[in-house]
Amino acid sequence: MPTEPSTTTHPHPTHPTLIVFGATGRTGRAIAAEAEARGIKVTAVGRTAGDITSAADVARLAAGHDAAVASVYDPQAAPGQFFPAVARALATGLPQAGVRRLITVGLASVLPTAEGPLLMDTPGYPQEWREFYEGHAAGTEALRTAAPEGLDWAVLSPAGDFDHTGTPSGGYTLAPADAASRITPADFATAVVNELITPTLHGVHTGVSKE
């Protein structure tokens, strides 16, 4: 898969039917709400619906949809095992279900900063959750390795972190990692849904910041 955004065009429905894995979390709820507000038919899937690390469950749940979003986390699982397992299940199960576009919600910690180093490697960055950071990175790498050509995927994350108390601006910008960057879940959801409707990012992890 490419390591930079591609200019290749990919056919996608103007208003795809969407399944959101992890729709009970704050980010997943925001994405589902934004999609529904734009007239997209959304299936919201929580943890009890099936095993996100099972390709068979992914295929079963995703059948009849054009696109998928995964915003998932299991506090009981080892991150280095959970996120790669999710990636492999999505890479196998979604194509079986006929899904062609996937956006996963990633983590700013594993994005490069404007200066080059990954955010998690910059001075003063918290290291007590490094296992979690590296698990996310392993998940993206597993997706890059396992995704077939027919699955057009991208990873989006805040460029820094979420602002859960701010007022949405209605806009956003794509940006490198920046520990000070903040974006509301609603504005982040706008970026995700835009990428579902009109894909511009292919096979990459990109940060999103407030405009």
GROMACS elastic network, one bead per residue, 0.5 to 0.9 nm:
[ bonds ]
;  ai    aj funct       b0    kb
    1   144     6  0.62889   500
    1   145     6  0.79169   500
    1   147     6  0.84522   500
    1   149     6  0.79680   500
    1   202     6  0.81021   500
    1   203     6  0.56484   500
    1   204     6  0.84342   500
    2     5     6  0.71326   500
    2     6     6  0.71089   500
    2   144     6  0.89069   500
    2   202     6  0.71758   500
    2   203     6  0.56543   500
    2   204     6  0.71946   500
    3     6     6  0.86339   500
    3   202     6  0.85010   500
    3   203     6  0.65496   500
    3   204     6  0.59003   500
    3   205     6  0.87652   500
    4   201     6  0.82496   500
    4   202     6  0.77287   500
    4   203     6  0.75340   500
    4   204     6  0.62874   500
    5     8     6  0.89702   500
    5   200     6  0.70457   500
    5   201     6  0.50651   500
    5   202     6  0.55626   500
    5   203     6  0.72565   500
    5   204     6  0.65381   500
    6     9     6  0.82712   500
    6   200     6  0.72768   500
    6   201     6  0.66312   500
    6   202     6  0.59866   500
    6   203     6  0.83368   500
    7   200     6  0.72952   500
    7   201     6  0.85212   500
    7   202     6  0.87257   500
    8   200     6  0.86339   500
    8   202     6  0.86815   500
    9   199     6  0.82143   500
    9   200     6  0.82581   500
   10   152     6  0.79287   500
   10   199     6  0.74960   500
   12    15     6  0.83888   500
   12    16     6  0.73923   500
   12    66     6  0.80144   500
   12    67     6  0.88351   500
   12   100     6  0.77698   500
   12   101     6  0.78294   500
   12   196     6  0.82450   500
   12   197     6  0.72103   500
   12   198     6  0.75903   500
   12   199     6  0.80417   500
   13    16     6  0.51291   500
   13    17     6  0.85255   500
   13    66     6  0.75861   500
   13   197     6  0.71733   500
   13   198     6  0.88751   500
   14   196     6  0.88690   500
   14   197     6  0.56832   500
   14   198     6  0.75572   500
   15    18     6  0.88613   500
   15    38     6  0.83709   500
   15    39     6  0.73495   500
   15    40     6  0.56569   500
   15    41     6  0.81384   500
   15   196     6  0.85432   500
   15   197     6  0.62571   500
   16    40     6  0.63547   500
   16    41     6  0.73691   500
   16    42     6  0.89869   500
   16    65     6  0.73138   500
   16    66     6  0.53388   500
   16    67     6  0.62586   500
   16   196     6  0.76742   500
   16   197     6  0.70444   500
   17    40     6  0.60414   500
   17    42     6  0.61728   500
   17    43     6  0.81074   500
   17    64     6  0.77470   500
   17    66     6  0.52199   500
   17    67     6  0.62959   500
   17    68     6  0.84910   500
   18    32     6  0.85027   500
   18    35     6  0.81178   500
   18    40     6  0.70165   500
   18    41     6  0.61376   500
   18    43     6  0.62336   500
   18    44     6  0.85476   500
   18    62     6  0.85187   500
   18    65     6  0.56430   500
   18    66     6  0.61876   500
   18    68     6  0.54568   500
   18    69     6  0.75124   500
   18   196     6  0.88184   500
   19    23     6  0.88757   500
   19    32     6  0.85415   500
   19    41     6  0.85231   500
   19    42     6  0.57007   500
   19    44     6  0.60839   500
   19    45     6  0.71201   500
   19    61     6  0.81017   500
   19    62     6  0.63813   500
   19    65     6  0.65378   500
   19    66     6  0.82565   500
   19    67     6  0.65217   500
   19    69     6  0.63450   500
   19    70     6  0.85154   500
   20    23     6  0.55327   500
   20    28     6  0.66957   500
   20    29     6  0.86114   500
   20    31     6  0.79486   500
   20    32     6  0.67041   500
   20    42     6  0.71900   500
   20    43     6  0.62365   500
   20    44     6  0.51129   500
   20    45     6  0.58450   500
   20    46     6  0.84846   500
   20    67     6  0.87671   500
   20    68     6  0.58134   500
   20    70     6  0.59963   500
   20    71     6  0.75935   500
   21    24     6  0.84855   500
   21    28     6  0.73756   500
   21    43     6  0.86510   500
   21    44     6  0.66853   500
   21    46     6  0.63851   500
   21    47     6  0.80750   500
   21    52     6  0.77629   500
   21    68     6  0.74884   500
   21    69     6  0.60056   500
   21    71     6  0.60886   500
   21    72     6  0.66781   500
   22    25     6  0.58918   500
   22    26     6  0.89313   500
   22    27     6  0.82958   500
   22    28     6  0.55391   500
   22    29     6  0.80766   500
   22    44     6  0.76294   500
   22    45     6  0.60288   500
   22    46     6  0.52512   500
   22    47     6  0.67917   500
   22    69     6  0.82892   500
   22    70     6  0.62027   500
   22    73     6  0.78602   500
   23    26     6  0.76746   500
   23    27     6  0.75197   500
   23    30     6  0.82797   500
   23    31     6  0.79831   500
   23    32     6  0.68446   500
   23    43     6  0.87349   500
   23    44     6  0.52155   500
   23    45     6  0.55446   500
   23    46     6  0.57247   500
   23    47     6  0.87833   500
   23    69     6  0.89556   500
   23    70     6  0.84079   500
   23    71     6  0.73238   500
   23    72     6  0.84315   500
   24    27     6  0.83345   500
   24    28     6  0.62623   500
   24    29     6  0.59119   500
   24    44     6  0.77436   500
   24    45     6  0.74200   500
   24    46     6  0.55947   500
   24    47     6  0.80855   500
   25    28     6  0.52305   500
   25    29     6  0.59419   500
   25    30     6  0.85515   500
   25    46     6  0.84233   500
   25    71     6  0.77403   500
   25    72     6  0.79894   500
   26    29     6  0.52049   500
   26    30     6  0.62468   500
   26    31     6  0.87693   500
   26   185     6  0.75531   500
   27    30     6  0.51342   500
   27    31     6  0.62830   500
   27    32     6  0.86595   500
   27    71     6  0.69488   500
   27   105     6  0.84648   500
   27   185     6  0.58883   500
   27   186     6  0.82920   500
   27   188     6  0.83532   500
   27   189     6  0.75077   500
   28    31     6  0.51512   500
   28    32     6  0.61384   500
   28    33     6  0.85444   500
   28    44     6  0.84063   500
   28    69     6  0.80739   500
   28    70     6  0.78078   500
   28    71     6  0.57749   500
   28    72     6  0.82904   500
   28   105     6  0.88908   500
   28   189     6  0.84183   500
   29    32     6  0.51363   500
   29    33     6  0.60552   500
   29    34     6  0.85756   500
   29    44     6  0.82300   500
   30    33     6  0.51228   500
   30    34     6  0.61477   500
   30    35     6  0.85972   500
   30   185     6  0.60648   500
   30   186     6  0.57199   500
   30   187     6  0.89323   500
   30   188     6  0.83638   500
   30   189     6  0.58887   500
   30   190     6  0.89174   500
   31    34     6  0.51674   500
   31    35     6  0.61457   500
   31    36     6  0.85895   500
   31    69     6  0.83917   500
   31   185     6  0.79729   500
   31   186     6  0.73966   500
   31   188     6  0.79686   500
   31   190     6  0.74519   500
   31   192     6  0.70942   500
   31   193     6  0.70283   500
   32    35     6  0.51739   500
   32    36     6  0.61349   500
   32    37     6  0.85567   500
   32    40     6  0.89812   500
   32    42     6  0.65015   500
   32    43     6  0.81864   500
   32    44     6  0.69864   500
   32   189     6  0.81347   500
   32   193     6  0.88754   500
   33    36     6  0.51737   500
   33    37     6  0.60824   500
   33    38     6  0.87587   500
   33    42     6  0.87305   500
   33   186     6  0.87122   500
   33   189     6  0.84236   500
   34    37     6  0.50888   500
   34    38     6  0.65365   500
   34    40     6  0.88066   500
   34   186     6  0.73471   500
   34   189     6  0.62503   500
   34   190     6  0.65437   500
   34   193     6  0.70891   500
   35    38     6  0.52724   500
   35    39     6  0.66745   500
   35    40     6  0.53069   500
   35    41     6  0.76043   500
   35    42     6  0.70815   500
   35   189     6  0.82062   500
   35   190     6  0.83147   500
   35   193     6  0.60950   500
   36    39     6  0.50979   500
   36    41     6  0.62761   500
   36    42     6  0.63910   500
   37    40     6  0.73295   500
   38   193     6  0.89089   500
   39    42     6  0.89825   500
   42    65     6  0.88560   500
   43    62     6  0.87900   500
   43    65     6  0.86572   500
   45    48     6  0.80710   500
   45    49     6  0.62453   500
   45    50     6  0.84169   500
   45    61     6  0.82345   500
   46    49     6  0.57586   500
   46    50     6  0.79365   500
   47    50     6  0.63270   500
   47    51     6  0.71865   500
   47    52     6  0.78514   500
   47    72     6  0.86700   500
   48    51     6  0.78554   500
   49    52     6  0.89841   500
   49    57     6  0.86920   500
   49    61     6  0.81025   500
   50    53     6  0.88584   500
   50    54     6  0.80840   500
   50    57     6  0.57768   500
   50    58     6  0.76417   500
   50    61     6  0.78203   500
   51    54     6  0.53551   500
   51    55     6  0.84120   500
   51    56     6  0.87228   500
   51    57     6  0.59611   500
   51    58     6  0.74336   500
   52    55     6  0.74549   500
   52    57     6  0.68085   500
   52    58     6  0.61314   500
   52    72     6  0.83264   500
   52    85     6  0.83500   500
   52    86     6  0.58669   500
   52    89     6  0.69205   500
   52    90     6  0.77684   500
   53    56     6  0.89392   500
   53    57     6  0.80283   500
   53    58     6  0.78521   500
   53    82     6  0.73848   500
   53    83     6  0.84320   500
   53    84     6  0.86549   500
   53    85     6  0.52344   500
   53    87     6  0.77708   500
   53    88     6  0.75716   500
   53    89     6  0.52884   500
   53    90     6  0.78174   500
   54    57     6  0.52505   500
   54    58     6  0.62300   500
   54    59     6  0.86214   500
   54    85     6  0.80063   500
   54    86     6  0.76038   500
   54    88     6  0.86049   500
   54    89     6  0.53693   500
   54    90     6  0.82521   500
   54    93     6  0.79199   500
   55    59     6  0.60367   500
   55    60     6  0.84994   500
   55    86     6  0.85099   500
   55    88     6  0.75170   500
   55    90     6  0.63401   500
   55    91     6  0.79914   500
   55    92     6  0.57631   500
   55    94     6  0.78577   500
   55    96     6  0.88628   500
   56    59     6  0.51635   500
   56    60     6  0.61318   500
   56    61     6  0.86505   500
   56    89     6  0.78460   500
   56    92     6  0.84971   500
   56    93     6  0.60932   500
   56    96     6  0.88996   500
   57    60     6  0.50352   500
   57    61     6  0.60904   500
   57    62     6  0.83840   500
   57    89     6  0.85326   500
   57    93     6  0.75379   500
   58    61     6  0.52909   500
   58    62     6  0.58822   500
   58    63     6  0.84382   500
   58    89     6  0.67602   500
   58    90     6  0.64595   500
   58    92     6  0.84389   500
   58    93     6  0.51220   500
   58    94     6  0.64871   500
   58    97     6  0.81816   500
   59    62     6  0.51943   500
   59    63     6  0.59929   500
   59    89     6  0.87010   500
   59    90     6  0.81630   500
   59    92     6  0.80050   500
   59    94     6  0.55207   500
   59    95     6  0.77640   500
   59    96     6  0.59091   500
   59    98     6  0.85916   500
   59    99     6  0.89559   500
   60    63     6  0.56169   500
   60    93     6  0.79814   500
   60    96     6  0.89179   500
   60    97     6  0.71336   500
   61    64     6  0.85693   500
   61    65     6  0.89592   500
   61    97     6  0.83564   500
   62    65     6  0.57277   500
   62    66     6  0.84176   500
   62    67     6  0.84529   500
   62    68     6  0.76050   500
   62    93     6  0.79866   500
   62    94     6  0.64964   500
   62    96     6  0.89165   500
   62    97     6  0.58016   500
   62    98     6  0.81429   500
   62    99     6  0.71901   500
   63    66     6  0.86189   500
   63    94     6  0.80563   500
   63    96     6  0.81559   500
   63    98     6  0.68700   500
   63    99     6  0.76778   500
   64    97     6  0.69395   500
   64    98     6  0.73490   500
   64    99     6  0.79920   500
   65    68     6  0.75356   500
   65    97     6  0.76086   500
   65    98     6  0.72468   500
   65    99     6  0.59907   500
   65   100     6  0.88876   500
   66    97     6  0.88039   500
   66    98     6  0.68522   500
   66   100     6  0.60097   500
   66   101     6  0.68411   500
   67    94     6  0.86858   500
   67    98     6  0.88925   500
   67    99     6  0.53680   500
   67   100     6  0.59956   500
   67   102     6  0.58123   500
   67   103     6  0.82264   500
   67   196     6  0.70761   500
   68    94     6  0.80543   500
   68    99     6  0.71089   500
   68   100     6  0.82963   500
   68   101     6  0.63085   500
   68   103     6  0.64270   500
   68   104     6  0.82828   500
   68   196     6  0.84784   500
   69   101     6  0.85638   500
   69   102     6  0.57334   500
   69   104     6  0.55612   500
   69   105     6  0.76702   500
   69   192     6  0.84958   500
   69   196     6  0.88740   500
   70    86     6  0.89861   500
   70    90     6  0.87499   500
   70   102     6  0.77116   500
   70   103     6  0.64756   500
   70   105     6  0.62734   500
   71   103     6  0.87049   500
   71   104     6  0.60307   500
   71   105     6  0.50638   500
   71   106     6  0.79000   500
   72    83     6  0.86664   500
   72    86     6  0.86532   500
   72   104     6  0.85358   500
   72   105     6  0.78355   500
   73    76     6  0.89767   500
   73    77     6  0.85496   500
   73    79     6  0.85069   500
   73    82     6  0.81249   500
   73    83     6  0.80249   500
   74    77     6  0.55181   500
   74    78     6  0.82515   500
   74    79     6  0.80119   500
   74    82     6  0.73903   500
   75    78     6  0.78343   500
   75    79     6  0.82744   500
   76    79     6  0.89714   500
   77    80     6  0.85815   500
   77    81     6  0.72945   500
   77    82     6  0.59541   500
   78    81     6  0.54373   500
   78    82     6  0.59199   500
   78    83     6  0.85887   500
   78   131     6  0.84509   500
   78   132     6  0.82359   500
   78   135     6  0.79947   500
   79    83     6  0.58776   500
   79    84     6  0.83130   500
   79   131     6  0.67456   500
   79   132     6  0.54350   500
   79   133     6  0.82146   500
   79   134     6  0.77265   500
   79   136     6  0.70444   500
   79   138     6  0.87766   500
   79   139     6  0.87578   500
   80    83     6  0.62847   500
   80    84     6  0.68100   500
   80    85     6  0.87962   500
   80   131     6  0.71960   500
   80   132     6  0.73878   500
   80   134     6  0.68300   500
   80   136     6  0.74225   500
   80   137     6  0.86715   500
   80   138     6  0.65525   500
   80   139     6  0.76890   500
   81    84     6  0.58133   500
   81    85     6  0.61154   500
   81    86     6  0.87134   500
   81   135     6  0.71644   500
   81   138     6  0.85630   500
   81   139     6  0.84688   500
   82    85     6  0.51754   500
   82    86     6  0.61634   500
   82    87     6  0.86994   500
   82   135     6  0.75474   500
   82   136     6  0.89007   500
   82   139     6  0.79325   500
   83    86     6  0.50472   500
   83    87     6  0.62101   500
   83    88     6  0.87155   500
   83   135     6  0.60201   500
   83   136     6  0.59522   500
   83   137     6  0.83914   500
   83   138     6  0.68994   500
   83   140     6  0.79628   500
   83   142     6  0.84152   500
   84    88     6  0.61816   500
   84    89     6  0.85577   500
   84   135     6  0.74951   500
   84   136     6  0.79184   500
   84   137     6  0.87366   500
   84   138     6  0.58625   500
   84   140     6  0.73274   500
   84   141     6  0.77607   500
   84   142     6  0.53530   500
   84   143     6  0.73226   500
   85    88     6  0.52155   500
   85    89     6  0.61378   500
   85    90     6  0.86047   500
   85   139     6  0.74188   500
   85   142     6  0.80895   500
   86    89     6  0.51297   500
   86    90     6  0.61339   500
   86    91     6  0.85023   500
   86   139     6  0.72895   500
   86   142     6  0.89313   500
   86   143     6  0.86367   500
   87    90     6  0.52056   500
   87    91     6  0.60210   500
   87    92     6  0.86030   500
   87   139     6  0.57085   500
   87   140     6  0.71042   500
   87   141     6  0.85899   500
   87   142     6  0.59408   500
   87   144     6  0.86592   500
   87   146     6  0.77178   500
   87   147     6  0.83124   500
   88    91     6  0.50050   500
   88    92     6  0.61581   500
   88    93     6  0.83376   500
   88   139     6  0.83650   500
   88   142     6  0.64571   500
   88   143     6  0.62143   500
   88   145     6  0.87247   500
   88   146     6  0.60297   500
   88   147     6  0.76255   500
   89    92     6  0.52677   500
   89    93     6  0.56497   500
   89    94     6  0.79762   500
   90    93     6  0.51509   500
   90    94     6  0.54215   500
   90    95     6  0.81969   500
   90   102     6  0.85413   500
   90   143     6  0.80650   500
   90   147     6  0.81375   500
   91    94     6  0.60867   500
   91    95     6  0.69705   500
   91   142     6  0.89733   500
   91   143     6  0.64765   500
   91   144     6  0.89946   500
   91   146     6  0.58561   500
   91   148     6  0.68994   500
   91   151     6  0.73347   500
   92    95     6  0.61293   500
   92    96     6  0.66859   500
   92   146     6  0.76726   500
   92   147     6  0.72671   500
   92   148     6  0.80862   500
   93    96     6  0.51570   500
   93    97     6  0.64037   500
   93    98     6  0.88843   500
   93    99     6  0.87232   500
   94    97     6  0.50799   500
   94    98     6  0.63268   500
   94    99     6  0.50962   500
   94   100     6  0.74600   500
   94   101     6  0.87914   500
   94   102     6  0.84344   500
   94   151     6  0.77811   500
   95    99     6  0.53438   500
   95   100     6  0.66668   500
   95   147     6  0.89431   500
   95   148     6  0.80097   500
   95   150     6  0.72247   500
   95   151     6  0.65026   500
   96    99     6  0.75475   500
   99   102     6  0.77920   500
   99   150     6  0.88540   500
   99   151     6  0.72608   500
  100   150     6  0.63149   500
  100   152     6  0.58755   500
  100   153     6  0.82226   500
  101   150     6  0.86766   500
  101   151     6  0.58952   500
  101   153     6  0.57423   500
  101   154     6  0.84328   500
  101   196     6  0.69493   500
  101   199     6  0.85223   500
  102   151     6  0.71363   500
  102   152     6  0.62587   500
  102   154     6  0.65029   500
  102   155     6  0.83798   500
  102   196     6  0.78006   500
  103   152     6  0.86766   500
  103   153     6  0.57748   500
  103   154     6  0.51144   500
  103   155     6  0.55940   500
  103   156     6  0.69595   500
  103   192     6  0.71449   500
  103   195     6  0.79705   500
  103   196     6  0.75003   500
  104   140     6  0.88884   500
  104   153     6  0.78616   500
  104   154     6  0.65685   500
  104   156     6  0.63693   500
  104   157     6  0.83826   500
  105   154     6  0.88555   500
  105   155     6  0.57867   500
  105   156     6  0.51995   500
  105   157     6  0.54723   500
  105   158     6  0.86938   500
  105   192     6  0.88161   500
  106   109     6  0.89881   500
  106   110     6  0.85157   500
  106   136     6  0.67527   500
  106   137     6  0.84274   500
  106   140     6  0.80936   500
  106   155     6  0.57804   500
  106   156     6  0.56055   500
  106   158     6  0.79467   500
  106   205     6  0.75285   500
  106   206     6  0.87159   500
  106   207     6  0.87793   500
  107   110     6  0.61912   500
  107   111     6  0.73767   500
  107   133     6  0.71499   500
  107   136     6  0.67272   500
  107   137     6  0.82195   500
  107   155     6  0.89006   500
  107   156     6  0.79460   500
  107   157     6  0.53191   500
  107   158     6  0.69950   500
  107   159     6  0.82009   500
  107   160     6  0.83570   500
  107   161     6  0.84900   500
  107   207     6  0.85290   500
  108   111     6  0.52156   500
  108   112     6  0.84012   500
  108   118     6  0.87663   500
  108   119     6  0.69711   500
  108   120     6  0.83301   500
  108   133     6  0.86636   500
  108   156     6  0.88686   500
  108   157     6  0.58763   500
  108   158     6  0.58865   500
  108   159     6  0.53121   500
  108   160     6  0.54668   500
  108   161     6  0.71534   500
  108   176     6  0.86725   500
  108   177     6  0.58998   500
  108   178     6  0.79498   500
  108   179     6  0.81798   500
  108   206     6  0.86910   500
  108   207     6  0.67148   500
  109   112     6  0.82386   500
  109   118     6  0.67890   500
  109   121     6  0.83143   500
  109   125     6  0.88028   500
  109   130     6  0.88250   500
  109   133     6  0.61068   500
  109   134     6  0.87620   500
  109   136     6  0.89484   500
  109   137     6  0.89239   500
  109   159     6  0.85737   500
  109   160     6  0.77012   500
  109   177     6  0.74503   500
  109   179     6  0.84257   500
  110   118     6  0.55762   500
  110   119     6  0.60869   500
  110   120     6  0.61884   500
  110   121     6  0.86483   500
  110   133     6  0.63871   500
  110   134     6  0.74147   500
  110   136     6  0.75739   500
  110   137     6  0.61114   500
  110   177     6  0.82999   500
  111   117     6  0.83192   500
  111   118     6  0.53027   500
  111   119     6  0.59887   500
  111   120     6  0.81253   500
  111   137     6  0.89073   500
  111   157     6  0.88163   500
  111   159     6  0.77709   500
  111   176     6  0.68612   500
  111   177     6  0.54760   500
  111   178     6  0.89310   500
  111   205     6  0.73938   500
  111   206     6  0.74479   500
  111   207     6  0.72661   500
  112   115     6  0.77212   500
  112   116     6  0.54935   500
  112   117     6  0.53652   500
  112   119     6  0.59251   500
  112   120     6  0.88327   500
  112   176     6  0.61499   500
  112   177     6  0.57047   500
  112   178     6  0.87816   500
  113   116     6  0.51682   500
  113   117     6  0.57311   500
  113   118     6  0.57727   500
  113   119     6  0.57805   500
  113   122     6  0.86326   500
  113   159     6  0.89462   500
  113   175     6  0.88508   500
  113   176     6  0.51439   500
  113   178     6  0.61860   500
  113   179     6  0.89500   500
  114   117     6  0.79798   500
  114   175     6  0.85093   500
  114   176     6  0.56267   500
  114   177     6  0.69264   500
  114   178     6  0.78739   500
  115   118     6  0.88926   500
  116   119     6  0.87815   500
  117   120     6  0.81365   500
  117   121     6  0.62351   500
  117   122     6  0.66246   500
  118   121     6  0.53098   500
  118   122     6  0.67908   500
  118   177     6  0.76696   500
  119   122     6  0.53950   500
  119   123     6  0.88649   500
  119   125     6  0.73460   500
  119   160     6  0.87883   500
  119   177     6  0.60835   500
  119   178     6  0.70823   500
  119   179     6  0.72249   500
  120   123     6  0.84198   500
  120   124     6  0.89803   500
  120   125     6  0.58931   500
  120   126     6  0.74400   500
  120   127     6  0.73982   500
  120   130     6  0.76207   500
  120   133     6  0.75846   500
  121   124     6  0.86230   500
  121   125     6  0.69941   500
  121   127     6  0.88029   500
  122   125     6  0.58175   500
  123   126     6  0.88968   500
  124   127     6  0.84834   500
  125   179     6  0.81630   500
  126   129     6  0.70685   500
  126   130     6  0.78613   500
  127   130     6  0.50741   500
  127   131     6  0.85777   500
  128   131     6  0.79029   500
  128   132     6  0.89566   500
  129   132     6  0.53198   500
  129   133     6  0.65036   500
  129   134     6  0.88693   500
  130   134     6  0.60800   500
  130   135     6  0.83913   500
  131   134     6  0.52195   500
  131   135     6  0.60617   500
  131   136     6  0.87403   500
  132   135     6  0.50299   500
  132   136     6  0.63969   500
  132   137     6  0.87782   500
  133   136     6  0.52955   500
  133   137     6  0.64408   500
  133   138     6  0.87736   500
  134   138     6  0.60927   500
  134   139     6  0.85418   500
  135   138     6  0.50325   500
  135   139     6  0.62065   500
  135   140     6  0.88222   500
  136   139     6  0.50217   500
  136   140     6  0.64561   500
  136   141     6  0.87490   500
  137   140     6  0.52467   500
  137   141     6  0.63036   500
  137   142     6  0.86238   500
  138   141     6  0.50470   500
  138   142     6  0.60477   500
  138   143     6  0.85817   500
  139   142     6  0.50348   500
  139   143     6  0.62164   500
  139   144     6  0.86214   500
  140   143     6  0.50485   500
  140   144     6  0.61723   500
  140   145     6  0.86330   500
  140   155     6  0.75662   500
  140   204     6  0.87755   500
  140   205     6  0.79257   500
  141   145     6  0.61889   500
  141   146     6  0.85639   500
  142   145     6  0.50734   500
  142   146     6  0.59182   500
  142   147     6  0.81969   500
  143   146     6  0.51576   500
  143   147     6  0.54972   500
  143   153     6  0.84790   500
  143   203     6  0.88407   500
  144   147     6  0.58615   500
  144   148     6  0.88684   500
  144   153     6  0.86877   500
  144   203     6  0.68322   500
  144   204     6  0.85383   500
  145   148     6  0.84493   500
  147   150     6  0.79872   500
  147   151     6  0.61933   500
  147   152     6  0.82793   500
  147   153     6  0.80331   500
  148   151     6  0.56523   500
  148   152     6  0.84472   500
  149   152     6  0.71444   500
  152   199     6  0.87457   500
  152   201     6  0.88375   500
  152   202     6  0.62029   500
  152   203     6  0.70500   500
  153   201     6  0.78707   500
  153   202     6  0.57443   500
  153   203     6  0.54245   500
  153   204     6  0.77018   500
  154   195     6  0.87086   500
  154   201     6  0.60681   500
  154   202     6  0.54199   500
  154   203     6  0.50839   500
  154   204     6  0.52111   500
  154   205     6  0.60108   500
  154   206     6  0.79198   500
  155   201     6  0.86209   500
  155   202     6  0.87881   500
  155   203     6  0.76862   500
  155   204     6  0.60993   500
  155   206     6  0.63278   500
  155   207     6  0.85966   500
  156   159     6  0.88123   500
  156   188     6  0.87133   500
  156   191     6  0.84636   500
  156   192     6  0.72515   500
  156   204     6  0.83776   500
  156   205     6  0.56821   500
  156   206     6  0.51284   500
  156   207     6  0.58647   500
  156   208     6  0.69525   500
  157   160     6  0.81042   500
  157   161     6  0.82824   500
  157   188     6  0.80425   500
  157   205     6  0.76096   500
  157   206     6  0.65160   500
  157   207     6  0.50573   500
  157   208     6  0.60640   500
  157   209     6  0.89462   500
  158   161     6  0.53181   500
  158   162     6  0.64759   500
  158   175     6  0.88094   500
  158   177     6  0.80674   500
  158   181     6  0.77575   500
  158   182     6  0.70484   500
  158   183     6  0.65725   500
  158   184     6  0.89895   500
  158   188     6  0.71809   500
  158   206     6  0.83708   500
  158   207     6  0.52104   500
  158   209     6  0.60967   500
  159   162     6  0.89242   500
  159   174     6  0.79666   500
  159   175     6  0.61528   500
  159   176     6  0.60415   500
  159   178     6  0.57250   500
  159   179     6  0.74699   500
  159   180     6  0.86254   500
  159   181     6  0.59459   500
  159   182     6  0.72223   500
  159   183     6  0.81524   500
  159   206     6  0.77783   500
  159   209     6  0.54742   500
  160   176     6  0.88563   500
  160   177     6  0.59582   500
  160   178     6  0.51788   500
  160   180     6  0.60531   500
  160   182     6  0.56953   500
  160   183     6  0.79857   500
  160   207     6  0.78158   500
  160   208     6  0.81952   500
  160   209     6  0.75186   500
  161   178     6  0.88398   500
  161   179     6  0.73801   500
  161   180     6  0.78828   500
  161   181     6  0.64108   500
  161   182     6  0.51154   500
  161   183     6  0.67210   500
  161   184     6  0.87625   500
  161   209     6  0.87806   500
  162   165     6  0.89978   500
  162   181     6  0.84256   500
  162   182     6  0.53800   500
  162   183     6  0.50942   500
  162   184     6  0.55507   500
  162   185     6  0.63851   500
  162   188     6  0.85189   500
  163   166     6  0.57212   500
  163   167     6  0.86798   500
  163   182     6  0.54728   500
  163   183     6  0.52390   500
  163   185     6  0.70904   500
  164   167     6  0.86428   500
  164   183     6  0.82318   500
  164   184     6  0.58544   500
  164   185     6  0.68402   500
  165   184     6  0.76516   500
  166   169     6  0.89831   500
  166   183     6  0.82030   500
  166   184     6  0.63297   500
  167   184     6  0.71316   500
  167   186     6  0.88516   500
  168   171     6  0.79076   500
  168   183     6  0.80202   500
  168   184     6  0.58047   500
  168   185     6  0.80010   500
  168   186     6  0.60932   500
  168   187     6  0.58183   500
  168   210     6  0.87680   500
  169   172     6  0.79085   500
  169   184     6  0.83378   500
  169   186     6  0.86970   500
  169   187     6  0.67986   500
  169   210     6  0.75423   500
  169   211     6  0.76525   500
  170   186     6  0.78653   500
  170   187     6  0.57743   500
  170   190     6  0.75789   500
  170   210     6  0.88699   500
  170   211     6  0.85201   500
  171   187     6  0.60959   500
  171   188     6  0.86699   500
  171   190     6  0.76165   500
  171   191     6  0.82346   500
  171   209     6  0.89942   500
  171   210     6  0.65655   500
  171   211     6  0.54308   500
  172   183     6  0.79228   500
  172   187     6  0.63274   500
  172   188     6  0.72728   500
  172   190     6  0.79869   500
  172   191     6  0.69325   500
  172   208     6  0.66165   500
  172   209     6  0.56326   500
  173   191     6  0.83776   500
  173   207     6  0.84512   500
  173   208     6  0.57402   500
  173   209     6  0.53180   500
  173   210     6  0.60298   500
  173   211     6  0.51658   500
  174   191     6  0.87577   500
  174   206     6  0.67521   500
  174   207     6  0.56319   500
  174   209     6  0.61782   500
  174   210     6  0.86518   500
  174   211     6  0.87459   500
  175   178     6  0.82114   500
  175   206     6  0.70685   500
  175   207     6  0.50999   500
  175   208     6  0.56060   500
  175   209     6  0.61540   500
  176   206     6  0.72114   500
  176   207     6  0.56568   500
  176   208     6  0.79683   500
  176   209     6  0.87239   500
  177   180     6  0.89155   500
  177   181     6  0.78081   500
  177   206     6  0.86556   500
  177   207     6  0.62653   500
  177   208     6  0.86325   500
  178   181     6  0.53437   500
  178   182     6  0.87964   500
  178   207     6  0.89615   500
  178   209     6  0.89524   500
  179   182     6  0.83444   500
  181   208     6  0.88231   500
  181   209     6  0.61819   500
  181   210     6  0.76341   500
  182   208     6  0.87331   500
  182   209     6  0.61255   500
  182   210     6  0.65149   500
  183   186     6  0.82390   500
  183   187     6  0.65019   500
  183   188     6  0.64629   500
  183   208     6  0.74588   500
  183   209     6  0.54380   500
  183   210     6  0.50563   500
  183   211     6  0.87672   500
  184   187     6  0.53439   500
  184   188     6  0.62283   500
  184   189     6  0.85360   500
  184   209     6  0.88720   500
  184   210     6  0.77534   500
  185   189     6  0.59466   500
  185   190     6  0.86151   500
  186   190     6  0.63613   500
  186   191     6  0.89497   500
  187   190     6  0.50100   500
  187   191     6  0.66465   500
  187   192     6  0.89025   500
  187   208     6  0.89715   500
  187   209     6  0.86246   500
  187   210     6  0.73329   500
  188   191     6  0.51988   500
  188   192     6  0.64393   500
  188   193     6  0.88164   500
  188   208     6  0.67563   500
  188   209     6  0.78254   500
  188   210     6  0.83009   500
  189   192     6  0.50049   500
  189   193     6  0.61211   500
  189   194     6  0.84352   500
  190   193     6  0.53061   500
  190   194     6  0.60544   500
  190   195     6  0.86117   500
  191   194     6  0.51489   500
  191   195     6  0.62781   500
  191   196     6  0.87595   500
  191   208     6  0.75237   500
  192   195     6  0.51711   500
  192   196     6  0.63842   500
  192   197     6  0.88837   500
  193   197     6  0.62349   500
  193   198     6  0.84480   500
  194   197     6  0.51969   500
  194   198     6  0.57949   500
  194   199     6  0.72542   500
  195   198     6  0.52156   500
  195   200     6  0.64397   500
  195   201     6  0.72433   500
  196   199     6  0.57792   500
  199   202     6  0.75571   500
  201   204     6  0.65027   500
  201   205     6  0.83959   500
  201   206     6  0.81633   500
  202   205     6  0.87085   500
